[in-house]
Each structure stands twice: as structure tokens, then as C-alpha cells.
Amino acid sequence: MAHIVITSGPTRQYLDPVRYLTNASSGRMGVSLAQAALDLGHQVTVISGPVSLDYPSEAKVLWVTTTQEMLDATRIAFSTADGLIGAAAPCDYMPEAVGTSKLQKTGNDITIHLKETPDIVATLAANKSPKQWVVAFALETEDVRFRAIVKLSRKACDMIVSNSAQAMNSDENNVEVILKGGTVLDQLYGPKPLVAAGILRLIDKHLIAPCANT
């Protein structure tokens, strides 16, 4: 049995006390991955942004809001885990300054300066132990496979799951699972629970089993 940490859902980066940047991630893939991992007998910790779904009761769930909060919680959970599946869609940008009160309409446009948030998967993959593994998700709108392979190398991951933007807030997914080095292991399509089960089988075969035998 492996202890698997799964990040799930979106994060929020506030502009003021009531407005924020986010995306359409529903957390459905994270829920499905958690259940698939539990079905294989693994221990699961979920680090989730704000979603309206329920995670499996057998999983430990930690709720966060911002990308930095997700990074901090995931770092702690991953320190005692065997692997990480980065299925969340954290905000890539945050405002340089956050208003302490609600921004009021003045009849004039405003300019908001953004800066990059930390890359959760890349940060943790760069510091993982030799027996730990990291699986990333890559959601792209074009050149999906090429950009996924680039991310696989840049983020120093062991496996990446590529999908298109149509997966967001959808009940279905269409993915390619790519192993470190660029080998396409499989293409999976269908309801997210079915796709998640296929992804976990590949993780079991290519990442968990080899680590158990070393």
C-alpha cells in the first residue's frame, strides 16, 4: 500500500475581500482519482481548493483556498507520503496588491498587476526523495502532447497526464498518460471515474511497483 497525496480543484487569488481570480476546475477528476486509489488499497490524502463535491469518506481531506496555501499543505503531506498526483488547477497568477476593502466603481478603468504564483508540482518534484514519485497533469488548449512532454521534463516529474481544456467542469475526460522520457503509455477516454481507474493502474505498474521492489 502506498500513501498518495492528491491535489484537486481550483485555487482562488483575491483582488479584494469579495473578488478573486479562479478557473472552472470542478474537482471531479480529483474525486475520481481519490476513489480509484482507495479501490486499489492505497492511503489517500487530498489537498483541495474550494469545490462543491464530496470526497470519499476514507480519504483524509485538507481544504485550502490560495495557491500558496495549497503548496504549504501539500509540502507537509508529501513529506511523509510515497507519491503525489497533481490534479489541481491552481491559479498561475496573483495580484501584486490585494485591496483591503471592496474596489468601488469610479467610472474609470483600473489596471491590475499580476505576478506568478509558486508552481506546486515543480517545487515538490525538485525536492522529492529517490523513492518518491510525482505525477503531473497538463491542461492545454493547443499542442497538447508537445507541451505536456515539455512540462514533464521541466517539472522533473515521473509521469504526466495530458488533457485539453474541454476536461474542465466536465463529467468526461480524454487523456494521454506519458512516462518520464516521453513514452506514451496509454490513451484513456470516458467518464472521469473510468479514466482515473486507468491512470491509477498505470501508476501502480510503472511507479509504485518498481519502488516497492527496490
C-alpha positions as CSV (number, residue, x, y, z in Angstrom):
1,M,0.0,0.0,0.0
2,A,1.2,3.5,-0.9
3,H,0.4,6.8,0.7
4,I,-0.7,9.1,-2.2
5,V,-1.3,12.8,-1.9
6,I,-3.7,14.2,-4.5
7,T,-4.2,17.9,-5.2
8,S,-7.6,18.8,-6.5
9,G,-9.9,21.6,-7.6
10,P,-9.1,25.3,-8.3
11,T,-7.5,27.9,-6.1
12,R,-8.5,31.5,-5.6
13,Q,-6.4,34.6,-5.6
14,Y,-8.2,37.5,-4.1
15,L,-8.3,41.0,-5.6
16,D,-10.2,42.4,-2.7
17,P,-12.3,40.9,0.1
18,V,-15.1,39.8,-2.3
19,R,-13.5,39.4,-5.8
20,Y,-11.0,36.8,-6.8
21,L,-9.2,35.1,-9.8
22,T,-10.0,31.4,-10.3
23,N,-10.9,28.9,-13.0
24,A,-13.6,26.4,-13.9
25,S,-12.0,23.3,-12.3
26,S,-14.7,21.3,-10.5
27,G,-12.6,18.8,-8.6
28,R,-14.3,15.9,-10.3
29,M,-11.0,14.4,-11.5
30,G,-9.6,14.7,-8.0
31,V,-12.6,12.9,-6.5
32,S,-12.3,10.1,-9.1
33,L,-8.5,9.7,-8.6
34,A,-9.0,9.5,-4.8
35,Q,-11.6,6.8,-5.2
36,A,-9.5,4.9,-7.7
37,A,-6.5,5.0,-5.4
38,L,-8.6,3.8,-2.4
39,D,-10.1,1.0,-4.6
40,L,-6.5,-0.3,-5.1
41,G,-5.9,-0.3,-1.3
42,H,-3.8,2.9,-1.1
43,Q,-3.9,5.5,1.7
44,V,-5.1,8.9,0.3
45,T,-4.7,12.5,1.4
46,V,-6.5,15.1,-0.7
47,I,-5.4,18.8,-0.7
48,S,-8.4,20.5,-2.2
49,G,-9.3,24.0,-3.2
50,P,-12.9,25.2,-3.0
51,V,-15.3,22.7,-4.7
52,S,-18.9,21.7,-4.1
53,L,-18.2,18.0,-4.4
54,D,-17.7,15.4,-1.6
55,Y,-14.5,13.4,-1.5
56,P,-14.5,9.7,-0.5
57,S,-15.0,9.4,3.3
58,E,-12.0,7.1,3.5
59,A,-9.7,9.8,2.3
60,K,-8.2,12.5,4.5
61,V,-9.1,15.9,3.1
62,L,-7.4,19.2,3.8
63,W,-9.1,22.3,2.5
64,V,-7.2,25.3,1.2
65,T,-8.0,28.5,-0.7
66,T,-4.9,30.1,-2.3
67,T,-2.1,28.6,-4.3
68,Q,0.4,29.3,-1.5
69,E,-1.9,27.5,1.0
70,M,-2.1,24.5,-1.4
71,L,1.7,24.4,-1.7
72,D,2.2,24.7,2.1
73,A,-0.3,21.9,2.9
74,T,0.9,19.6,0.1
75,R,4.5,20.0,1.1
76,I,3.7,18.9,4.6
77,A,1.5,15.9,3.5
78,F,4.0,14.8,0.8
79,S,6.9,14.8,3.3
80,T,5.6,11.5,4.7
81,A,4.0,10.1,1.5
82,D,5.1,7.9,-1.3
83,G,3.7,9.8,-4.2
84,L,1.9,13.0,-5.4
85,I,-0.7,13.3,-8.1
86,G,-1.0,17.0,-9.0
87,A,-4.6,17.1,-10.4
88,A,-5.5,20.5,-9.1
89,A,-5.7,23.6,-11.3
90,P,-4.1,26.3,-9.1
91,C,-4.1,29.9,-10.2
92,D,-0.9,30.7,-12.0
93,Y,-1.1,34.4,-11.2
94,M,-2.0,36.5,-8.2
95,P,-2.4,40.3,-7.8
96,E,0.7,42.2,-6.7
97,A,-1.5,44.1,-4.2
98,V,-4.8,42.9,-2.6
99,G,-7.4,45.6,-1.7
100,T,-8.3,45.7,2.0
101,S,-11.8,46.9,1.1
102,K,-14.1,46.3,-1.9
103,L,-13.0,48.1,-5.0
104,Q,-15.6,50.7,-5.9
105,K,-16.7,51.7,-9.4
106,T,-15.5,55.2,-10.3
107,G,-16.4,55.4,-14.0
108,N,-12.7,54.8,-14.9
109,D,-10.9,51.6,-15.9
110,I,-8.4,50.1,-13.5
111,T,-5.1,48.2,-14.1
112,I,-4.3,45.2,-12.1
113,H,-0.7,44.0,-12.0
114,L,-0.2,40.2,-11.6
115,K,2.7,38.1,-10.6
116,E,3.3,34.3,-10.9
117,T,2.3,32.0,-8.0
118,P,4.6,29.2,-7.0
119,D,4.5,26.0,-9.2
120,I,3.3,23.4,-6.7
121,V,4.3,20.3,-8.7
122,A,7.6,21.6,-9.8
123,T,8.6,22.8,-6.3
124,L,7.8,19.4,-4.7
125,A,9.3,17.3,-7.5
126,A,12.6,19.2,-7.3
127,N,12.9,18.2,-3.7
128,K,11.5,14.7,-3.6
129,S,13.5,11.7,-2.3
130,P,14.7,9.0,-4.6
131,K,11.9,6.7,-3.6
132,Q,9.1,9.3,-4.0
133,W,7.3,9.9,-7.3
134,V,5.3,12.7,-8.8
135,V,2.6,12.7,-11.4
136,A,1.6,16.0,-13.0
137,F,-1.5,16.9,-15.1
138,A,-1.1,19.2,-18.1
139,L,-4.2,21.0,-19.4
140,E,-3.5,22.8,-22.7
141,T,-5.6,24.4,-25.4
142,E,-3.2,23.6,-28.3
143,D,-0.1,21.4,-29.0
144,V,-1.3,19.3,-26.1
145,R,1.2,16.4,-26.3
146,F,4.2,18.5,-27.1
147,R,3.5,20.9,-24.2
148,A,2.9,18.1,-21.8
149,I,6.2,16.5,-22.7
150,V,8.0,19.8,-22.2
151,K,6.3,20.2,-18.8
152,L,7.2,16.6,-17.9
153,S,10.9,17.4,-18.3
154,R,10.8,21.0,-16.9
155,K,9.0,20.0,-13.8
156,A,11.1,16.9,-13.2
157,C,8.1,14.6,-12.9
158,D,7.9,10.8,-13.3
159,M,4.7,10.8,-15.3
160,I,2.3,13.4,-16.8
161,V,-1.3,13.2,-17.8
162,S,-2.2,15.5,-20.7
163,N,-5.7,16.7,-21.4
164,S,-7.4,19.6,-23.1
165,A,-9.4,22.4,-21.7
166,Q,-12.6,20.5,-22.5
167,A,-12.0,18.4,-19.4
168,M,-12.7,21.4,-17.1
169,N,-16.1,21.1,-15.3
170,S,-16.9,18.0,-17.5
171,D,-18.0,14.6,-16.4
172,E,-15.7,13.0,-19.0
173,N,-12.0,13.3,-19.9
174,N,-9.7,12.4,-22.8
175,V,-6.1,11.9,-21.7
176,E,-2.7,10.6,-22.7
177,V,-0.5,9.2,-20.0
178,I,3.1,9.9,-20.7
179,L,6.1,8.4,-18.8
180,K,9.3,10.1,-18.0
181,G,11.4,10.1,-21.2
182,G,8.4,10.7,-23.4
183,T,6.9,7.3,-23.8
184,V,3.1,7.4,-24.3
185,L,1.7,4.6,-22.1
186,D,-1.9,4.8,-23.0
187,Q,-4.8,7.0,-24.2
188,L,-7.9,6.9,-22.0
189,Y,-11.3,8.3,-22.7
190,G,-14.7,8.2,-21.0
191,P,-16.3,9.1,-17.7
192,K,-13.7,10.5,-15.2
193,P,-14.1,7.6,-12.8
194,L,-13.2,5.2,-15.6
195,V,-10.2,7.4,-16.7
196,A,-9.0,7.7,-13.2
197,A,-9.0,4.0,-12.7
198,G,-6.9,3.6,-15.8
199,I,-4.4,6.2,-14.6
200,L,-4.1,4.6,-11.2
201,R,-3.4,1.2,-12.8
202,L,-0.6,2.8,-14.8
203,I,0.8,4.5,-11.7
204,D,0.7,1.2,-9.8
205,K,2.6,-0.6,-12.6
206,H,5.2,1.9,-13.5
207,L,5.8,3.9,-10.3
208,I,4.6,2.1,-7.2
209,A,5.6,-1.5,-8.0
210,P,9.2,-0.6,-9.0
211,C,9.6,1.5,-5.8
212,A,8.3,-1.5,-3.7
213,N,10.9,-3.8,-5.3
214,T,13.9,-1.5,-4.6
